Amino acid sequence: MEDVQITARENGPYLVKGPISLVDSDGNAYDVGGKELVVLCRCGHSANKPFCDGAHAKLGFTATERAKA
């Protein structure tokens, strides 16, 4: 089984790479079409949540969190 990697893009969305399934809080599956690259909203302003629609760029979203060394 391949690993799944989640990358927080600089001032942007989460990139999720690998074989995934994505479900809502009721257990209903989102259709990811078998894709192994999904882009998830991190700014909270996407009109297509949980997926990113680029709203972060229009709104000037900034994220400063970093993993601790």
N, C-alpha and C positions, 0 to 999 in steps of 0.2 A: 504494500500500500504506500502510495506517495504521501509525503508530508504536505501539510497545508501551511502556508506562510502568510502572515498578515503584516503589511507594511503601512505605517502612518506616513503619508506623503507630506512634505513641507507645506504647511498652510493649506492642506487639501484633504482629500478623502482617504479612507482605508482601502488599500488594494489587497484583495484576498486571492491568493494563487493556490491552486491545487484542487483535488476532487472534493467538492463540498455539497452539502445540502443546507438550505437556509430556511428556518421556520419562524413563524411569529409566536407570540406569547400564548396563543391558543393551540399551538402545535400544527397549524396549517402551513404547508410548504409553499414558498415562493417559487415561481418558475424561473430557474436560472438557465434553462435550455441546455443543460449539460456542459455549460461553459466552465472552464477551469481558471478564469480570471473574472472576478466580480469587483465592482467599485462601489463601496458603501459610503454614504453620507456621514461626515463627522461634524459638520457645522450646524446641522439641524434645520437648514433652510431649503432643502431640496423639495421640489413639488412631487418627486417620485420616490419618497422614502420607502424603504431603507437605502435605495440606490442613489448614487450621486448624479446630479443633473448639471453640475457646474456652477450652482448658485454661490458657492464659496468665493469664487473668483470675482463675481459681480459685487459681492458684499464686503470684500476685503477681509475675509476670515483669516485670523492668525492663530497659530497654535505654537506654544513655546515648550510643551512638555518634551522631555527626553528621558530615555532609559538611564537608570543610575548605573554608573560604572562599577 
